Amino acid sequence: MSEHQKETAFLRNVIAFDDSGERHKLEQKIGEAQRDERCVKRTAWLMAFLGGLGLAGLAYGTLFAERFPYGDSWLAFKISCTVGLAALISLVMLACFLIGCRQKLNRLREECRRLIMKVLESRLGQPHASLLREGSLPHLPRHLLVGQAARRSAEVDIEPPIG
């Protein structure tokens, strides 16, 4: 599992604590985006395989057949070239579509983070402003600082009063 997939799975698990319609829509959109991405990847592998077959047919004819493009095997030459070119064009278009799917998934993950922050703020209250500064926790990325601040504020609320 890639780091991207692990983070997406984590975000989906965290938003499961919210039971709003927004969460259900977001979860459905993320599922669709992940299915689209998997489908594009599988299709790209198929096109790479077909391109490899076309290249192998072309290489075989070039190396082992006499008068390859002009002799009895001109049909095999045309088919190999057509399959290879079609696979190459398809791979370029699939790569563009895969980039689009990844951008859509990144936008959905950002919406997921916003929903998580909204749920945390509604249940735990606003985080302390001093904990949100980037300098206070330099080893964490900016998007995790807010979660860390919410966790610390929850710890403060849980402690029993002294005295």
C-alpha positions as CSV (number, residue, x, y, z in Angstrom):
1,M,0.0,0.0,0.0
2,S,1.4,3.4,-0.9
3,E,1.6,6.3,1.5
4,H,-1.1,8.1,-0.5
5,Q,-3.5,5.1,-0.1
6,K,-2.6,4.7,3.6
7,E,-3.4,8.4,4.3
8,T,-6.7,8.2,2.3
9,A,-7.7,5.1,4.2
10,F,-6.9,6.8,7.5
11,L,-9.0,9.9,6.6
12,R,-11.9,7.7,5.6
13,N,-11.7,5.9,9.0
14,V,-11.6,9.2,10.8
15,I,-14.6,10.7,9.0
16,A,-16.6,7.6,9.9
17,F,-17.1,9.2,13.3
18,D,-19.3,11.8,11.7
19,D,-22.8,10.8,10.8
20,S,-23.8,13.6,8.5
21,G,-24.9,13.6,4.9
22,E,-21.8,15.5,4.0
23,R,-19.7,12.6,5.2
24,H,-21.7,10.1,3.2
25,K,-21.4,12.1,0.0
26,L,-17.6,12.6,0.6
27,E,-17.1,8.9,1.2
28,Q,-19.0,8.0,-1.9
29,K,-17.0,10.5,-4.0
30,I,-13.7,9.1,-2.6
31,G,-14.8,5.6,-3.4
32,E,-15.6,6.6,-7.0
33,A,-12.3,8.4,-7.4
34,Q,-10.4,5.4,-6.1
35,R,-12.3,3.0,-8.5
36,D,-11.6,5.3,-11.4
37,E,-7.9,5.4,-10.5
38,R,-7.7,1.6,-10.3
39,C,-9.5,1.2,-13.6
40,V,-7.2,3.6,-15.3
41,K,-4.1,1.9,-13.9
42,R,-5.4,-1.5,-15.1
43,T,-6.1,-0.2,-18.5
44,A,-2.7,1.4,-18.7
45,W,-1.1,-2.0,-17.8
46,L,-3.1,-3.6,-20.6
47,M,-2.0,-0.9,-23.1
48,A,1.6,-1.3,-22.0
49,F,1.3,-5.1,-22.6
50,L,-0.2,-4.6,-26.0
51,G,2.5,-2.0,-26.9
52,G,5.1,-4.5,-25.8
53,L,3.5,-7.2,-28.0
54,G,3.5,-4.8,-31.0
55,L,7.1,-4.0,-30.4
56,A,8.0,-7.7,-30.0
57,G,6.3,-8.5,-33.3
58,L,8.1,-5.7,-35.0
59,A,11.5,-6.7,-33.5
60,Y,10.9,-10.4,-34.5
61,G,10.1,-9.5,-38.1
62,T,13.1,-7.1,-38.3
63,L,15.6,-9.6,-36.9
64,F,14.4,-12.9,-38.2
65,A,12.4,-12.4,-41.4
66,E,13.9,-11.7,-44.8
67,R,12.6,-8.6,-46.6
68,F,10.4,-8.1,-43.6
69,P,8.4,-4.9,-44.4
70,Y,8.1,-5.8,-48.1
71,G,7.7,-9.6,-48.3
72,D,4.9,-11.9,-47.3
73,S,4.7,-10.5,-43.8
74,W,3.6,-6.9,-44.7
75,L,0.3,-7.5,-43.0
76,A,2.1,-8.5,-39.7
77,F,4.2,-5.3,-40.1
78,K,1.2,-3.1,-40.4
79,I,-0.6,-4.8,-37.5
80,S,2.4,-4.5,-35.2
81,C,2.9,-0.8,-36.0
82,T,-0.8,-0.1,-35.6
83,V,-1.0,-1.9,-32.3
84,G,2.1,-0.3,-31.0
85,L,1.1,3.2,-32.0
86,A,-2.5,2.8,-30.6
87,A,-1.0,1.6,-27.3
88,L,1.3,4.5,-27.1
89,I,-1.4,7.1,-27.8
90,S,-3.6,5.3,-25.3
91,L,-0.9,5.4,-22.7
92,V,-0.4,9.1,-23.1
93,M,-4.1,9.8,-22.7
94,L,-4.4,7.4,-19.7
95,A,-1.5,9.1,-18.0
96,C,-3.3,12.5,-18.4
97,F,-6.5,10.9,-17.0
98,L,-4.6,9.4,-14.1
99,I,-3.2,12.8,-13.2
100,G,-6.7,14.2,-13.3
101,C,-8.0,11.3,-11.0
102,R,-5.1,11.9,-8.6
103,Q,-5.9,15.7,-8.4
104,K,-9.6,14.9,-7.8
105,L,-8.6,12.5,-5.0
106,N,-6.3,15.1,-3.5
107,R,-9.2,17.7,-3.5
108,L,-11.4,15.2,-1.8
109,R,-8.8,14.4,0.8
110,E,-8.6,18.1,1.5
111,E,-12.4,18.3,1.9
112,C,-12.0,15.3,4.3
113,R,-9.5,17.2,6.4
114,R,-11.9,20.2,6.6
115,L,-14.7,17.9,7.7
116,I,-12.5,16.3,10.3
117,M,-11.6,19.7,11.7
118,K,-15.3,20.7,11.7
119,V,-16.2,17.6,13.7
120,L,-13.3,18.0,16.1
121,E,-14.1,21.7,16.7
122,S,-17.8,20.8,17.3
123,R,-16.9,18.1,19.8
124,L,-13.7,19.5,21.5
125,G,-14.0,23.2,20.9
126,Q,-11.5,25.6,19.3
127,P,-7.8,24.6,19.6
128,H,-5.4,26.9,21.5
129,A,-3.9,29.5,19.1
130,S,-0.4,29.0,20.6
131,L,-0.3,25.4,19.6
132,L,-1.2,26.1,16.0
133,R,2.0,28.1,15.3
134,E,4.4,26.3,12.9
135,G,7.3,26.9,15.2
136,S,5.8,25.1,18.2
137,L,6.0,21.6,16.6
138,P,8.6,21.8,13.8
139,H,8.8,18.1,13.2
140,L,5.2,17.8,12.0
141,P,3.7,18.9,8.7
142,R,1.4,21.9,8.8
143,H,-1.8,20.0,8.1
144,L,-1.1,17.7,11.2
145,L,-0.4,20.6,13.5
146,V,-4.0,21.4,13.9
147,G,-4.8,17.7,14.7
148,Q,-2.0,17.7,17.3
149,A,-3.4,20.9,18.8
150,A,-6.9,19.4,19.0
151,R,-5.5,16.2,20.7
152,R,-3.6,18.3,23.3
153,S,-6.7,20.4,24.1
154,A,-8.6,17.1,24.5
155,E,-5.9,15.9,27.0
156,V,-6.3,19.2,28.9
157,D,-10.0,18.8,29.1
158,I,-9.8,15.2,30.4
159,E,-7.4,15.8,33.3
160,P,-9.1,15.9,36.7
161,P,-9.0,19.2,38.7
162,I,-6.3,19.4,41.3
163,G,-7.2,20.4,44.8
